[in-house]
Amino acid sequence: MPAHVAEQLAPASPAPVYGFFETYLGRGIVADSMSSFEAQGRRAAELSLRVLEGEKAETIPVPPPPSEPMVDWPQLRKRGLSAPLGGPRPLRREAFTQNGNLATSRR
């Protein structure tokens, strides 16, 4: 869905809304394992360099898009949800955002 749809959907939804692109942060979604366009561009550049250095494109495995767990802290609080800070995959500080920007506090 386009990011602007998240802005319309999130306030109308009784349940938290999740998204898979970093550009959805600050538009009403709560969290997800997200892919950034910057990380995808970096990965494409790495693959392109390998081809320019003479490696055959058909022999290069294409990895899945990079993704990181990210949480929009204000949306999490608004929905009365808690962040999964412990467990097998605890979130790093960088996972918490304040409307798309790195949060200064988890509380």
For each residue, the residues with C-beta under 8 A, 3 or more apart:
1: 5 6 9 19
2: 5 6
3: 6 7 19 21 23 24 27
4: 7 8 27
5: 1 2 8 9
6: 1 2 3 9 10 17 19 24 27 28 29
7: 3 4 10 11 27 28
8: 4 5 11 12
9: 1 5 6 12 13 17 28
10: 6 7 13 17 27 28 29 75
11: 7 8 28
12: 8 9
13: 9 10 16 17
14:
15:
16: 13 29 30 31 75 79 81
17: 6 9 10 13 28 29 30
18: 29 30 31 32
19: 1 3 6 24 25 27 29 32 34
20: 24 32 33 34 35 67
21: 3 24 34 35 36 37
22: 25 34 35 36 37 38 70 100
23: 3 27 37
24: 3 6 19 20 21 27 29 34
25: 19 22 29 34 70 72 97 99 100
26: 72 97 99 100 101
27: 3 4 6 7 10 19 23 24
28: 6 7 9 10 11 17 75
29: 6 10 16 17 18 19 24 25 32 72 75
30: 16 17 18 71 72 75 76 79 81
31: 16 18 69 70 71 72 75 76
32: 18 19 20 29 69 70
33: 20 67 68 69 70
34: 19 20 21 22 24 25 67 68 69 70
35: 20 21 22 39 40 65 66 67
36: 21 22 39 40 66 68
37: 21 22 23 40 41
38: 22 41 42
39: 35 36 42 43 65 66 68
40: 35 36 37 43 44 65 66
41: 37 38 44 45
42: 38 39 45 46
43: 39 40 46 47 63 65 66
44: 40 41 47 48
45: 41 42 48 49
46: 42 43 49 50
47: 43 44 50 51 60 62
48: 44 45 51 52
49: 45 46 52 53
50: 46 47 53 55 60
51: 47 48 54 55 56 57 60
52: 48 49
53: 49 50
54: 51
55: 50 51 59 60
56: 51 59 60
57: 51 60
58:
59: 55 56
60: 47 50 51 55 56 57
61:
62: 47
63: 43 66
64: 67
65: 35 39 40 43
66: 35 36 39 40 43 63
67: 20 33 34 35 64
68: 33 34 36 39 94 95
69: 31 32 33 34 89 91 95
70: 22 25 31 32 33 34 95 96 97
71: 30 31 76 83 91 95 96 97
72: 25 26 29 30 31 75 76 97 98 99 100
73: 76 77 83 96 97 98 103 106
74: 77 78 98 99
75: 10 16 28 29 30 31 72 78 79
76: 30 31 71 72 73 79 81 82 83
77: 73 74 80 81
78: 74 75
79: 16 30 75 76
80: 77
81: 16 30 76 77
82: 76
83: 71 73 76 91 96 106
84: 87 89 90 91
85: 90 91 106
86: 90
87: 84 90
88:
89: 69 84
90: 84 85 86 87
91: 69 71 83 84 85 95 96
92: 95
93: 96 102 106
94: 68 102
95: 68 69 70 71 91 92
96: 70 71 73 83 91 93 102 103 106
97: 25 26 70 71 72 73 100 101 102 103
98: 72 73 74 101 102 103 104
99: 25 26 72 74
100: 22 25 26 72 97
101: 26 97 98
102: 93 94 96 97 98
103: 73 96 97 98 106
104: 98
105:
106: 73 83 85 93 96 103
107:
